[in-house]
């Protein structure tokens, strides 16, 4: 698919709800630049040239391609998606890798082995008959159980402060003596794995974990991972409404989790050697969606912005080696990036100067956020590698330069930067929000709708080409390109390795204006829930 003939004639950045526009002083068209040489053919080695060529139209072309891939997928298990293990994911790998190969990158596909789960079945048989949307918790056991539903210490009335299943005592006095008893537990307080371990110890043959229902972002189907715990019984998720129905007196139900299988997918890694091959600047985004839909914001947005940046830098002559990664199976627990880093020798890990992560950068009801490595807002639950602050500072200074307000996202490791920070590689990233609900204060700063999630289609079928904030996407695509070009010439601020100045007129960055400070709790942004208020493929908590 051609990546030419799609350049816009101007770019503008929307500043929140004020309606004010800040036009960047860039040449009129990419095609007319460099004496008629187009963006795909020239060395975009200055800020002006690269930012001229990384356009919203160019990024959206990749998004439309991902949408078409999902639409055309006739996968026998999860059609209409780009989930790991499906035809849609394989086609996404082909699309990205072929464009990069054509552009001249050294492209490798690194294998990622993972557990592939089939769709779950959750049916209520009495006192009413219904079939509910559900899903399999990662590391669930397999089985087909039809029997009594046993509610466990539920909090169905507001404020729904649930500790359901968190203590063995929650199961005292409940009858799990049968051969097919289904424990019904509510999300809240402790890790999903703890709830399942307690239910299994009490004698349950299946577990349904339904959402807490205490906030709008905790109404839909609860899903997450039990890892590293591996359950021996089937464990499925349900919405708060389904949980309420299943909690009725005399309720019986059927829970089915089919035996999973092992499948292999691929990360796509693209490299352009620089003058300094021992100093590698890396950026990545996960390429897979959840099975529910095409994943155009999560994470077609990060994948597309990164791809367009790579294509527009393909003819550059960087000082440092640049490397891009599109990760497999992030939604199953950050598996692709973890496998990649695990497969590197210590010598290869030491070559990586820094890693930048882009997971959801165009949420429709967005807040512009930067991973908070300096802990100005959040005390990080992980060790932060030295040098990460310099990445955060660059992002924040750029937002300040172009007049865009920003806030801090918890430096949690709940996306594909986790493997890199565990390897002590300086890391940073951008995020525009997932299931957390926007406040009135945030709506006043960034626009959008208070009382709705940053991405109302998060992990849903409606995460389509229409589920993108174009203004945030345009700003963040520029920033992704800006950061890659900056560090491709020098990482001295991060790891002390001297480099060179970016050619062309200097791009003076101001000191960061500082985060807006609008969050009272973490803004999500991760992987699968374990729980403790996670977002994304890494969630393990209730």
LINDA-V149217 format. One record per helix or strand of 2 or more residues. SS is the DSSP state (A for helix, B for strand). FROM is the first residue (numbers start at 1). LEN is the number of residues. If there is no record, write none. Layout:
BEGIN
ss/from/len
SS/FROM/LEN
SS/FROM/LEN
END
This chain:
BEGIN
ss/from/len
B/12/3
A/16/3
B/21/3
A/34/3
A/47/7
A/56/17
A/87/17
B/106/11
B/121/6
B/130/2
B/143/9
A/168/4
B/182/5
A/192/11
B/206/5
A/216/3
B/224/2
B/234/5
A/240/7
B/252/6
B/261/12
B/276/11
A/300/13
B/320/8
A/330/3
A/335/8
A/346/6
B/352/7
B/369/3
A/388/15
B/407/3
A/418/5
B/427/5
A/440/7
A/470/20
A/492/4
B/527/5
B/536/6
END
